[in-house]
Amino acid sequence: MSDHINVKLCSGYGQHHSPNAKMHPKPYAAVTLNRVMELLEHPAEVDKADGQWSIFSTLMSRKHSEQRQGGEFFALWSDIDESEGLTFAEIVSRSGSVIAGNFFAYTSRSATEGNQKARIIVPSAYPMSGHEFVIWQKILNDKLEAAGIVPDRVTERAGQLCYLPNHGEFYSHHVEQGHGPFNPDECWSGELAAEMERQEAERAEIQERGEMAKINARARVSAGTHSPIDAFNAAYDLPLMFDTFGYLRKGNRWLSPNSSSNSPAVSLTADGRKWLSAHDSDAGIGRPCDSGNGYMGDAFDLFVYFQHNGDRDAALKAAGEMFSVNGVSMNRANQAKYRDAQRLSDVAPQSSVDLPVSHEEQAFSLDMFALNGSSGDMESRMLDDKFILGRMAILGQSTVLYAKPNAGKTLLTVWLLIEAIKSGEINGDDMFYINADDNHKGLTYKLKLAERYGFRMLAPGYNGFKADMLSAYLASLVGQDAARGKILILDTVKKFTDIMRKDKSSNFGEAVRQFVAHGGSVIMLAHVNKYADDEGKPIYSGTTDLVDDADCAYTLDVVTDDKLSGERTVKFENFKSRGDVALEEVYQYDFSEGKTYYDRLESVRAVTDDEREAAEKQKRLDEKLDRNREAVEAIKDCLRQGINKKTELIKGAHDSSGVSRSKIRKALNDHSGKAIAAYQYWHLNVEDKNAHVYKLNWGV
């Protein structure tokens, strides 16, 4: 079935077979795929506790991390613990629909008539690294799941044991041949690209969460924490650490990367600050539980074990360098504090000096978080109230502008920022326009404007800038006390976070809030839903977190499009505010075809109150005509045919168009009069015997 059927692969007998076992340690055995094929025909018949297993890798190790880093794998496999009513033959058939190569399958020893538990082994056309193996395992499981088979996802761990054929009451097997060795590169290249992209996004999210954690830790350090362990535990929550170090979550429990079982045995204490593990393989992490059953620890214990190979001193030193006190690493700050204490002790040997102690040794008090005494410093850092975007965005706040595509949000934002620079309200050197929503041509146009008016233009993919690192960049500015006075424009915000996911948008919003709290300003451009609300107004897209965290929020909507002059009137309307911002602002620009971006920018102007009222009146007329258009055309046709008395006119228009009589009657009233500019297409004459007769206006 493969060119590699005689390669020796890691194997053993029973769950505890290991050279490192506490009781009866013994070296690993070896098995070949050729031997596995023989076992299909002549399976063992022993208890599972004595059953033979294999990790389809040449590396003789059961540790997931070691197999992932250094394993060389020659087969993929899947474990179906719940057949969901499928027969073994149906499992084989559905597997064949997604595996374009040779494979073999067999029921497990514990299979029953109603639950045909099974395993599938897919020899590979080439050896796979541990990292490749894990990726292909996930894709295989995804494929099987899409075909209606529910695999156990624990097989996506590099060191998971695959128990080999072992005869039970309902044993069956199948060998699929004739297709050649399975080559995942050829069959699943698209799925590989998608999975790599997903993993990159996941890594970026973990990194973003880590940077957010550091922000929170800095606040704790500033409040008086001097212990690197306390600072680390405050910074990194346990679910984040589990994600970082490869724990597999199942409900409210996690499966340790050290465990070779299928049972998740890691949980959190009620306060979420400690983890508890019943895995014997976690003996080297943390400390034994007081009860003697299992092990326990905190985030720092995981950092010691996984990041520093159990070297606690190295982990303490690294944590001390991660956090700073007034711009100095915690290690250096504590060393300086200790030297000061020693000098005081030399001068006054009878005095008592309290050296820093860990958080766990201190009585908790909210006083440690109190800001009292720092009002003078905070007042000196306050920014003057300045508008940086018309009267909609204030310096030192975060503002989000929602609009549908092509409504002009970028055009108007650029124009308003240039106007603020020209007026001297803001310094262009402090303004950073991050353009993540343009093609090369559009970026070039706006870059020329930035160079002309003196503001900064940034774009993902240029000069090393990465959109998914923005939260980390903001955290760095906050950490260096360099956020004050900086203005960021994010075009558009969906390129920097997933606004449809509450967890991501909430983390991103917290990064923005910290940046703003330290004197920065952020203007975010975002999209609205394609559907309006009951009043015809735009509805912002995504979760509420972006709006919840912002100081001000506006929607931008088109009021009128004058097809003859090419003038478009648009209105910003506020739906959240802090400070004396405008409730609405109206602008006009030339949207006609054939205009360059610079022409459109030059055409932007603020609209007067009278012009705004006229534009809004025109919008109401346009909307009324849109609602009545079909009825209006039916009425016009009837009047041209001489059907002009009200009752006959309503009936004739209804019969010819299918529009309801009530809508015909409403349109008849809405468009009666002699002002054609107001879409009044006919007028009413009351003749003899109170006859209501309608006539088309001249020129209609």
PyMOL commands that set and color helices and strands:
alter all, ss='L'
color gray80, all
select helices_A, chain A and resi 33-41+48-50+64-70+88-98+130-146+153-156+184-187+189-222+228-235+238-244+280-282+299-308+312-322+330-347+359-361+366-369+375-381+409-423+428-430+440-453+467-479+493-495+502-517+545-549+597-603+609-640+646-657+661-670+676-678+688-690
alter helices_A, ss='H'
color red, helices_A
select strands_A, chain A and resi 9-13+29-31+52-55+72-80+103-107+118-129+162-163+173-176+248-250+253-255+266-268+275-277+287-288+295-297+324-325+328-329+387-389+393-394+398-403+431-435+456-458+487-491+521-532+538-540+552-561+567-576+584-590+605-606+682-687+691-696
alter strands_A, ss='S'
color yellow, strands_A
deselect
rebuild
show_as cartoon
